[in-house]
Amino acid sequence: MTSTDQIQPAPGQVALQFNMRSAQWRSFYANGFNFNLTPFDCNITFQSPVNVGPGTVALQDEATVYLTVSSLKLLYLHVKSMLEAYENELGPIQVTTAAKPTEQNSEQVRDMLRSTPISA
C-alpha cells in the first residue's frame, strides 16, 4: 500500500487511508517491554537500554501503546506468523529462560482480570 491507498468504505462509513505519519512519530531501538492488560484494553511500554554508570545499564521507558484486546490478538497473530517464518528460514531464536513468561505471570494476569469489575 502507498500513502494514497484507501479502503473503500461502505455507504455511510468513513474512508480509511493508510501510511499517514504523525508529527510526533519517531523511531527507537527497544529491547525491553512491559504489558498491562485489563478486560477492555492493553498497553505495551517499550524500553531502550541506557548507560547509567560504569558497567550499569537500565531500561528507559520510551513509548506506551494502547490497544484494544482484539487489536492485541491481531498483533499476536501477525508476530507469531512472522516469527514462525523467520525460524523456519533461519533456525530457532534463543531466549533466556528467565525472560520467558511463567505460570505465575499468567496467574497474576488472571487475578487482575477477575478483580476488575465489568459493568454492562
C-alpha positions in Angstrom: 0.0 0.0 0.0 1.1 3.6 -0.6 0.2 6.8 1.2 -2.7 7.3 -1.3 -4.2 3.8 -0.8 -7.6 3.7 0.7 -10.1 1.1 1.8 -13.3 1.9 0.1 -16.0 2.5 2.8 -19.4 1.0 2.9 -22.2 3.6 2.4 -22.3 5.8 5.5 -18.8 4.9 6.7 -15.6 6.9 6.7 -12.7 6.1 4.2 -9.5 4.8 5.9 -6.3 6.0 4.3 -3.0 4.2 5.2 0.6 5.3 5.8 -0.1 8.8 7.3 2.6 9.6 9.8 2.1 11.7 12.9 4.2 14.8 13.6 5.3 13.1 16.9 6.4 9.8 15.1 9.9 8.7 15.9 11.9 5.5 15.7 13.9 4.0 18.5 15.6 0.7 19.4 13.7 -1.2 22.1 14.8 -4.5 23.7 12.5 -4.3 26.7 8.8 -4.0 27.3 6.1 -4.2 29.9 2.5 -5.2 29.5 -0.7 -4.1 31.3 -3.9 -5.9 30.4 -7.4 -5.0 31.5 -10.7 -6.5 30.4 -11.0 -3.6 28.0 -7.6 -2.9 26.6 -3.9 -3.5 26.8 -0.9 -1.2 26.9 2.7 -2.1 26.0 5.5 0.2 27.2 8.6 -0.2 25.1 12.0 0.4 26.7 15.5 1.1 25.4 18.9 0.4 27.1 20.6 3.4 28.7 24.0 3.5 30.3 23.6 4.9 33.8 27.1 4.3 35.1 30.2 2.2 34.6 29.0 -1.3 33.8 25.4 -0.4 34.6 22.6 -0.4 32.0 19.0 0.5 32.8 15.9 0.1 30.7 14.3 3.5 29.9 10.6 3.8 29.0 10.4 5.3 25.5 6.7 5.0 24.5 3.5 3.3 25.5 1.0 2.0 23.0 -2.6 1.3 23.9 -4.5 -1.4 22.0 -8.0 -3.0 22.2 -7.9 -6.6 23.1 -9.0 -7.5 19.6 -6.1 -5.4 18.2 -3.7 -7.2 20.6 -4.9 -10.5 19.3 -4.2 -9.4 15.7 -0.8 -8.2 16.7 -0.1 -11.6 18.4 -1.2 -13.4 15.2 1.0 -11.3 12.9 4.0 -11.5 15.2 3.5 -15.3 15.6 3.4 -15.7 11.8 6.5 -13.6 11.2 8.5 -15.4 13.9 7.4 -18.8 12.5 8.6 -17.8 9.0 11.9 -16.4 10.5 12.6 -19.6 12.4 11.7 -21.8 9.5 14.2 -20.0 7.3 17.0 -19.1 9.8 16.6 -21.5 12.8 15.3 -21.2 16.3 15.6 -17.9 18.1 17.3 -18.4 21.5 15.8 -16.5 24.5 16.8 -16.8 28.1 14.5 -18.9 30.3 14.4 -16.0 32.9 12.8 -13.8 30.2 10.0 -16.2 29.2 6.5 -15.9 30.6 5.8 -18.1 33.6 2.6 -19.7 35.0 3.0 -17.1 37.8 2.8 -14.3 35.2 -0.4 -15.9 33.8 -1.9 -16.3 37.3 -1.2 -12.6 38.1 -3.0 -11.6 34.9 -6.0 -13.9 35.7 -6.2 -12.5 39.2 -6.1 -8.9 38.0 -8.8 -9.6 35.3 -11.0 -11.3 37.9 -10.7 -8.3 40.3 -11.7 -5.8 37.6 -15.4 -5.1 37.7 -17.1 -5.2 34.3 -20.4 -3.3 34.1 -22.8 -3.7 31.3 
